[in-house]
Amino acid sequence: MKVRAWLFLILANLFWAGNLMFGKAVTSDFPPIWASFLRWVVAAIVLIPLAQLVEKPNWLKVWKNNWGILLFLSLVGVVSYTLLTYTALQHTSSTNGSLINSLTPAVMIVLSLVFLKEKITGWQGAGLVLSFLGVLTVLTKGYLLGLFSTHYNQGDGIMLVAVFLWAIYSIVGKRGQHLPPITFVALQPLSVLYV
């Protein structure tokens, strides 16, 4: 079981990084809105039959009982995050995008602390500081004081906004934990199309 869990964690990171490399390549030929649309169409084509095969949900009932959260998550995660990520990649490198994106867990901790009043452990606090320092070290090429004199490009700022949106998506997404996971994700792009 542990090997399978590690394998899934590794695959998740590879797909996540692959998305940014794919986004950088695709946005040179397609506008970000088309890249985002095509990404979620392909995801829906894969996820809907998979959900039906594995979870056999009552699609209408899941939608009726959870349409509010599904619609919110669709707008924040499916539309806004993806669109901003692909827009950012038109202006910055996939390496910078990946580095900024790696701040997501740290941003989630901070937002959970501020808005949900969740407590953080000493290890989480240390991880938070190390995460920020690591990203800043790479972005400033080891010269942390250069943070104040470095000229950032528009893509880095857009990617930072995308990170905050994904952190919000992840925190609010906890409210959907009672739903079958594949169905939960499959219904999100459908929610946007429904509206």
VONUDO-729809 format. One record per residue (C-alpha): x, y, z; residue number from 1. Coordinates in nm, 3 decimals, always signed. Example, Ala and Ser with C-alpha at 12.3 -4.5 7.8 and 13.67 -1.06 7.14 Angstrom:
2
     east    north       up  resi
   +1.230   -0.450   +0.780     1
   +1.367   -0.106   +0.714     2
This chain:
195
     east    north       up  resi
   +0.000   +0.000   +0.000     1
   +0.284   +0.243   +0.084     2
   +0.449   +0.186   -0.254     3
   +0.122   +0.266   -0.430     4
   +0.076   +0.585   -0.226     5
   +0.431   +0.700   -0.306     6
   +0.379   +0.619   -0.673     7
   +0.061   +0.829   -0.684     8
   +0.239   +1.120   -0.510     9
   +0.523   +1.106   -0.761    10
   +0.281   +1.087   -1.054    11
   +0.080   +1.381   -0.918    12
   +0.394   +1.595   -0.907    13
   +0.501   +1.485   -1.256    14
   +0.158   +1.571   -1.398    15
   +0.156   +1.903   -1.213    16
   +0.499   +1.997   -1.350    17
   +0.404   +1.858   -1.691    18
   +0.102   +2.088   -1.699    19
   +0.327   +2.394   -1.674    20
   +0.562   +2.265   -1.945    21
   +0.261   +2.176   -2.162    22
   +0.109   +2.518   -2.093    23
   +0.427   +2.698   -2.194    24
   +0.444   +2.503   -2.522    25
   +0.075   +2.531   -2.605    26
   +0.029   +2.902   -2.527    27
   +0.279   +2.992   -2.796    28
   +0.026   +2.859   -3.052    29
   -0.310   +2.891   -2.876    30
   -0.460   +3.173   -2.667    31
   -0.475   +3.082   -2.294    32
   -0.854   +3.059   -2.303    33
   -0.838   +2.788   -2.571    34
   -0.560   +2.600   -2.393    35
   -0.766   +2.607   -2.073    36
   -1.084   +2.501   -2.254    37
   -0.910   +2.212   -2.433    38
   -0.745   +2.095   -2.113    39
   -1.077   +2.065   -1.932    40
   -1.259   +1.912   -2.230    41
   -0.998   +1.635   -2.242    42
   -1.021   +1.596   -1.863    43
   -1.400   +1.568   -1.878    44
   -1.381   +1.310   -2.160    45
   -1.153   +1.097   -1.941    46
   -1.312   +1.162   -1.600    47
   -1.682   +1.118   -1.677    48
   -1.656   +0.756   -1.803    49
   -1.402   +0.679   -1.530    50
   -1.637   +0.810   -1.260    51
   -1.925   +0.614   -1.409    52
   -1.717   +0.297   -1.420    53
   -1.563   +0.324   -1.074    54
   -1.811   +0.521   -0.862    55
   -2.142   +0.486   -1.050    56
   -2.280   +0.818   -0.920    57
   -2.628   +0.956   -0.948    58
   -2.506   +1.260   -1.145    59
   -2.825   +1.464   -1.113    60
   -2.850   +1.408   -0.738    61
   -2.484   +1.500   -0.681    62
   -2.533   +1.818   -0.887    63
   -2.861   +1.919   -0.717    64
   -2.721   +1.870   -0.366    65
   -2.386   +2.039   -0.430    66
   -2.431   +2.283   -0.717    67
   -2.314   +2.585   -0.515    68
   -1.976   +2.448   -0.419    69
   -1.929   +2.285   -0.760    70
   -1.998   +2.613   -0.936    71
   -1.769   +2.811   -0.703    72
   -1.485   +2.562   -0.743    73
   -1.540   +2.558   -1.119    74
   -1.505   +2.934   -1.144    75
   -1.204   +2.951   -0.912    76
   -1.016   +2.636   -1.014    77
   -1.129   +2.530   -1.359    78
   -1.172   +2.873   -1.515    79
   -0.968   +3.132   -1.322    80
   -0.668   +2.928   -1.206    81
   -0.614   +2.753   -1.539    82
   -0.668   +3.067   -1.743    83
   -0.431   +3.271   -1.525    84
   -0.169   +2.996   -1.528    85
   -0.165   +2.975   -1.906    86
   -0.170   +3.355   -1.935    87
   +0.127   +3.375   -1.696    88
   +0.318   +3.122   -1.906    89
   +0.296   +3.355   -2.203    90
   +0.513   +3.600   -2.007    91
   +0.735   +3.385   -1.784    92
   +0.925   +3.059   -1.808    93
   +0.781   +2.724   -1.704    94
   +1.065   +2.709   -1.447    95
   +0.957   +3.036   -1.284    96
   +0.594   +2.924   -1.305    97
   +0.681   +2.597   -1.130    98
   +0.878   +2.773   -0.859    99
   +0.601   +3.021   -0.787   100
   +0.347   +2.738   -0.802   101
   +0.547   +2.550   -0.538   102
   +0.439   +2.820   -0.291   103
   +0.083   +2.682   -0.299   104
   +0.111   +2.465   +0.018   105
   +0.264   +2.756   +0.210   106
   -0.010   +2.993   +0.092   107
   -0.271   +2.733   +0.193   108
   -0.125   +2.720   +0.545   109
   -0.130   +3.099   +0.575   110
   -0.488   +3.129   +0.442   111
   -0.605   +2.849   +0.673   112
   -0.440   +3.025   +0.964   113
   -0.596   +3.362   +0.882   114
   -0.945   +3.263   +0.767   115
   -1.012   +2.927   +0.931   116
   -0.817   +3.001   +1.249   117
   -0.637   +2.667   +1.211   118
   -0.331   +2.626   +1.426   119
   +0.002   +2.537   +1.269   120
   +0.263   +2.313   +1.426   121
   +0.625   +2.408   +1.467   122
   +0.715   +2.176   +1.179   123
   +0.457   +2.338   +0.953   124
   +0.589   +2.683   +1.046   125
   +0.945   +2.574   +0.972   126
   +0.832   +2.423   +0.641   127
   +0.650   +2.745   +0.556   128
   +0.961   +2.957   +0.616   129
   +1.185   +2.711   +0.426   130
   +0.940   +2.703   +0.136   131
   +0.938   +3.081   +0.099   132
   +1.317   +3.104   +0.141   133
   +1.374   +2.828   -0.114   134
   +1.161   +2.992   -0.379   135
   +1.312   +3.335   -0.309   136
   +1.664   +3.192   -0.323   137
   +1.606   +3.040   -0.665   138
   +1.417   +3.339   -0.804   139
   +1.689   +3.582   -0.687   140
   +1.972   +3.340   -0.784   141
   +2.093   +3.325   -0.425   142
   +2.096   +3.700   -0.365   143
   +1.800   +3.746   -0.130   144
   +1.851   +4.122   -0.100   145
   +1.807   +4.131   -0.476   146
   +1.441   +4.067   -0.404   147
   +1.394   +4.443   -0.372   148
   +1.590   +4.538   -0.684   149
   +1.489   +4.257   -0.920   150
   +1.256   +4.346   -1.203   151
   +0.981   +4.089   -1.213   152
   +0.785   +4.018   -1.523   153
   +0.411   +4.031   -1.560   154
   +0.386   +3.651   -1.578   155
   +0.537   +3.603   -1.231   156
   +0.272   +3.834   -1.081   157
   -0.011   +3.661   -1.267   158
   +0.121   +3.322   -1.152   159
   +0.123   +3.445   -0.793   160
   -0.246   +3.540   -0.823   161
   -0.312   +3.192   -0.968   162
   -0.138   +3.036   -0.665   163
   -0.370   +3.225   -0.428   164
   -0.672   +3.109   -0.628   165
   -0.558   +2.747   -0.617   166
   -0.501   +2.773   -0.241   167
   -0.857   +2.904   -0.200   168
   -0.982   +2.625   -0.428   169
   -0.801   +2.364   -0.217   170
   -0.930   +2.499   +0.115   171
   -1.291   +2.536   -0.001   172
   -1.267   +2.201   -0.179   173
   -1.256   +2.030   +0.162   174
   -1.631   +2.087   +0.174   175
   -1.666   +1.834   -0.106   176
   -1.491   +1.552   +0.080   177
   -1.820   +1.369   +0.125   178
   -1.854   +1.330   -0.253   179
   -1.703   +1.053   -0.464   180
   -1.366   +1.206   -0.566   181
   -1.366   +1.134   -0.940   182
   -1.726   +1.250   -0.975   183
   -1.645   +1.563   -0.774   184
   -1.367   +1.662   -1.014   185
   -1.557   +1.552   -1.328   186
   -1.857   +1.771   -1.242   187
   -1.650   +2.088   -1.212   188
   -1.581   +2.148   -1.583   189
   -1.939   +2.041   -1.654   190
   -2.063   +2.306   -1.408   191
   -1.899   +2.579   -1.613   192
   -2.056   +2.448   -1.933   193
   -2.395   +2.418   -1.761   194
   -2.393   +2.784   -1.664   195
